């Protein structure tokens, strides 16, 4: 992608290549001369165009092995099953090259948050793919409005180390980066699915986010972001883990070398508190904060989950419980909640926000509106009670409720119905019945006249 000369259908001359290579020396990737966009576009009429592109990607990966090793492993532009037979495949790929041969696509951002045509297009395509991927979509993509909300709630600052331990396509990490408002941050992540990890890496590159450390591996079974014998810690932790993950590794948790599950081992069929426990242990001990998306069962289920929840509350780590509407997420229609945790809180309060009625209804999926996001964030920051929407609760009250975090216990949303006057209703019914009797008598009279 880098080093291309647009609107040229011929191979560049020596002067062009020299200028391209000088430019590439300043880029974050080194692109071999035969793998530049210019070189590929010059071969757009080749009978083996898919193979030509595959070879170029291999050359780019080999030349930048320290950054790109494995990124293109699941990409095949010469696939008959994905792109059709040779003639159809070549036509599609030529159209693709024609589309990218557009000078407007060279509008790379000078900072996070400015215009980013290619990066935003990639996000759009991931979103469209997720919309049609059904249940699998939730494994790699969080709706952008929810990602924006979570990023604003954790409020990343310049200099922060930010991590998403179930990063999927890394869209949530990029939203957090945009909230910083500068390049003064560092991004980390881990993703267990190899194909999804590739999406995350490409998402970072196309958004011009350099230096992100995204690992491929199982976060719970094999955390890879470590320093010496210890897990790395982060100023900001965010995640949208798989809801109630079965077979997450409970059988090995008691012997975990990082001692992440000292508060208790979550049930083997529900890994929600396994991810929460891991994230808590990787929060910076002085200024760490974290946001995690969870199913509502996390708020009130008993057993080992109840024990872990109690300890987290007793340690004064829980800062907010925010209920969201049903049908916001890809792959599931159940409502979810956001839990916010924070080190060194100034008091022992928890703010409960019931935003379950704040959304725009869609045909297949509901959506948070910008106003909904702003209202949730403003309420969280203001930390004040709001009738039928928010309540700031001291720990003693949560203890009285046996550490149950179910939102209706704290935010009263009951609507008082208008009192009904039974006598008046009976009178109205009587009048309607009288009118109905008169209408029936008239109809009977008309029928008699007609001899029916």
N, C-alpha and C positions, 0 to 999 in steps of 0.2 A: 504494500500500500504506500509506503513512504518512498520518496525518490522518483516519483513518476512525473512525466511531462504530459500534460493533458492535451486532448484534441490532436493527437498525432497518431497516425496509423502506420508509420514507418519506423524502422529501427533507428534509435538515436545515433548521431555521429560521435566521433571521438571527443569533440569539444563538449557535447551534451553530457556524455558519460562522465567526463572529468568533473564537470560542475555538479552532477548528481552525486558522485562519490565524495566531493568536498562537503556537500550538504549532509550526506549520510554520516560523516565523521562527527557531526554535531548532534545527530539523532540518537535516540535511545536504543535503536536496533541497527544492525549492519545488514544491508541488503545486497547480495551478490548481483553483479551486473546482469546476469541472465534471468534474475528473478524480480527485477523491478516491474512496476506496472507497465512502463513503456515497452519493455521487452515482451511482456505477455500480450499486450494489445497488438503488437506487431504480428503476433501469431494467431490472431482471433479467427482466421479462416482455416486454421489447421484441422486436418481430419481427426487428429487425436488431441483435441483441445483439453479434454479432461485430464489426460495424462500429462500434458504440458504444465497445467496448473499444479497438479500433484507434485511434480518434480520441483517446481519453484518453491512450494511450501517446504518440501524436504530440505532444500538448499538453505532456506531462511532459518529453519530450525537448527540445522547443523552449524550454521555460522553464529547463531545466538544460543548455543546449547545451555548456557548458564541461566538464561531467562526463559527460553521457550521449549525446553525439553519436554516432550510428551503433549504439548498443546494441540498439535494437529493430528494426533494419533487416531481420532475418531472421524476425521474429515476425509471424504473420498469424492473428488469431483469426476471420477471416472466410473462411478457406480451406475450400472444399468438399472438396478432395482429402484434407485432413488431418482435418477435423472433420465431414464429411458434409454432406448437403443441409440447407437452412435450418432445417427443423423439428428434425431430429436435432441440428444444431449448436447451436441455441438451448437445447435441453434439456440438452446436455452443459455448456454454458457457465453455465447457471443453477445446475446442480449444483455446478459449480466455485465460483461466488460463494457459494453456501450453505455449502460446506465452509470457505471462508476467513472467513465471517462467524461466527467463533468467538473468544471473548475469550482463550482459551488461546494463540492465535497472537500475542498482543501481548507475549509474554515475551521481549523483546529483551534481550540480555546487557548487564551493566554492565561487563564486561571479557571479553577473549578467554579462552575456557576455561569460562565459566559456561554455564548452560543456554541453548540457542539453538534453539528449536523450528523456526522457519522455515528457518534456515540448515542445520540437521541434516537436515531433510526434503528440502531441495534436494540435499544431498550424497547422500542415500539414493536419490533419483530418478535422479541422474546415474549412480550405481553400478548401479542396475537397468537403465538404458538401456545402459550399457557391457556388462553381462553378456549382453545379447541382440544386441549390435551386431557381433559376430564380429571379423574382422580389423581393422575400422576403430576399434574401441574403444581400442586402444593409442595412437591418435593424440591422444586427449584425456583419458585417465583412467589414473592409476596406482592400483593397489589400495591401499586406505587403510592396511593394515598395513605395506606397503612404504614408503608416504609417511611414516608415523609413525616407522619405523625410520630412514630417511634423515634426517628432521628431528632426531631424537635424536642421531644420529652427528655431525652438523655443529654441534650444540649452540649455537644462536643465543643471544646475550646482549642485555640491554637496551642500546639505542643502536645496534644493528647495522643496516646496510643489507643487505637480503636480496634476492636476485634469482634468478628461474627463467627461463632463456633459451628454454626450450621449454615454456611454462607450461600448455598445454592448458586445462583447466577451472579451474586455479589451486588445486586441492586441496592440492598439495604446499606451496605458499606459505602457505596457511592453517594447515597443520600446523606449519610453521616458526614462524608467528606465535604459535601456542598454546604452543610450547616456551619462548618468551621469558617468558611469564607476566605481561606488563604491556603497556601501549600504547606503550611506549618502543621503537619500531622503525619502519623504513620498508620498504615492499615495492615491488619492481619486477619486471617481467616482459615477455616478448615472445612472441607467438604468430602463426604464419603464416596460419592458417585463420580466415577472418572469422567463421564460425558458432561456432567454438570460442572465439574471442576474446570473443564475446557471452556464452558460458557463463561464462567467467572473470570478466567484469565483473559479471554478475548474482551469481555466487558471492561476490564481495567485498562487494557491497551487502547481500546477505541475511545474511552473517555479521557485518555491522556493522563491517567493516574499511574505514575511510575513508582517503582520500589515497593509495591504491595507484596506482602509475604503470605501467599495463599497455599496451604498444604492440602495434599490429597490423602485422605485417610479417615478412619473412624474416630470421631472425637471422644466418645466414651470408652472405647476399647483400646485406642492407641492415639492419645493426644500427641501432636507433633510440634506444637509451639512450646518449646522448653528451653530453659537456660541451665546448663549443667544438669543437676539432678532434680531441678524444680520446674514446675510449670511457670511460664511467663505470666506476669500480671499486667493488667491493662487499666487505663483510666476509664475507658468506656467499653462495656460489653453489651452486645445486642444479639438477638437471635429469634428466629421463628422456627423452633424445632418441630419435627414431626409429632403430631398430637398422639399421646398415649402409645408410644412406640412399644411394640411387643418384642420380646427376646433381645433386649438391649444390652445384656451382659451382666445381669444381676448375680449370676453364679460366681463371678470373679470379683465382685465389688468389695467383698470383705477383705480381700488381699490386695486391693489397689495400692500400687507403689506410691501414689501421690496422696493417699489418705483423703480422697475427696468426699467419701461417704461416711464420715465419722458421726454425722448427725443421725444416720440411719440409712438402710438400704431400701430404696423404693421397690415396689412389687415388680416381679419380672415381666408382667404383662403391661405395665404402664411406666414408661421411661421419663415422664415429664419432670419429676423431681430429681432424676439423675442429671438431666441437662441443667436444671436450676442449681443443683449442688456443685456441679463442675464450674459453672459460671461464677458463683459466689466465691469459690476458692481461687479464681483467677482475676478477681477485682483488686485493684490497688488498695493497699491497707489504709491509706490516708484519704484519698480523694476519689476512690473508685465509685462508679455508679453503673447501673445496668438496667436494661429493659428487655423483657422476654414475653412473647406471645404464647398463651396457654389456653387449653379448653377449660370450661368453667368447673369441671370436676376437681381441678387442682385447688380450688378455693375451699372445698368442704369435705373431700373424701377423708375417711378415717384411716386406721391401721398405721403402717409405717409412714405413709404420706402425712397423716395428721401429726405424728411425732416430729417429723422434719419441719413442717409448717410452724409448729409451736416453738421450736428452737430458733428458727429464723426470726420470729416475732419477738421472742425473749431477748435476742441479741440486738434488737432495735435496728434491723437491717431493712425491713419492709417500709417503703415510703408511700406507695400509691397502689390502688387497685382500680382499674378502669375497665368497665364493661362495654363491649362493642356489640353491634347488632349481629343477627344471624345472616348467613349467606354473603359474607364479605369476602371470604377466601376461596381460592380455587380448590376444587376437589372435595369440599365439605360444606354443608349448609349449616352446621352448628354454630352457635354464637361463641365468641372467644373473648378473652380478657387480656389486658396488658398488666403485668406486674413490674413495678419499678422498685429497685433496691438502691440503697445509698449508704456509704460509710460515713461515720461521724456526723450523724444527724443532730441538729440543734435541740430537738425535743423527741418525745416518744409518740408523736401523732402519725396517723396514716390517713391519707385522703382517699375517700371512695367516690368514684364518679360513675354515674349511670348514663352512658352515652348510647344505650341500646336502641333509642328511638331517633337517633341523629344520623340520618342517611338519606340518600336518594334511591328510590326503588328502581331496580332495573329488570329487564325481561328475564335474564338468566342469573343475574348476580347484582346484589346491592353495592352501593358505592359511597364512600365518605366524600362529602363535598368540602371545598376549601373552608367554608364557614364552620363546618363541623370540626375540622382539624383545629382551626383557630380557637374555637370555643373550649375544646378539651385542653389545649396547651395553656390558654389564659387562665382557666379554672385551676389547673394544677399549680401554676406559678403563683397565683393569688392566694391559694390555700385558704379559702373561705367557704363556709356553708352556702349552698344555693338550693332553694326549695325544689324538691322533686328531681334534683340533678346531682348534687354533691354534698358530702358531709365530711368534716374533719373530726377524726375519732381518736381519742387517747387509748393507749395500750390497755388500760384497766378495763375498758368496755369490751375490747376484743377478748380479754381473758374471761370476762363474765359470760361471753358467748362461746366459751370453750374453744377459742382460737379458730372459730368458723369465720371465713371471709366472704360468705355469700352476700352479695351487694345489697339485696333487699332488706337485710337485717340492719343496715345502717342508713340507707337512702330511702326515705318514704316516698313511694310513687303512687300510693293509693288515691284514686280520685273519688271524692264524696259525691254520690249520686243525688240528684234532686229528689226530694221527698214526694211521693205520689199520693194524691188525694183519692182514696178508693171510692168514696161516695160520689165524687164528681165524675170519675171514670165510669161508674155504673149508670149514672144519668145519661152520659154521652152514648153508652152502648144501647140504652133503652130508646133514645131518640133515633139512632141509626136503624134499630130493628123496626120501629114504627114506620120510618120512611121506606124501608125495604118491603114491608107489608103492603103499603099503598102502591108501590111500583108493581108488585106482583098482581094486585087486584086490577090495575089498569091493563096489564098485559093479558090477563084472563078475559077482560072485556073485549079487547081487540080481537082475540082469537075467536070469541063467540060470534062476533059480528061477521067474521070471515067464514063461519061455519066449520071451523077446524075442531 
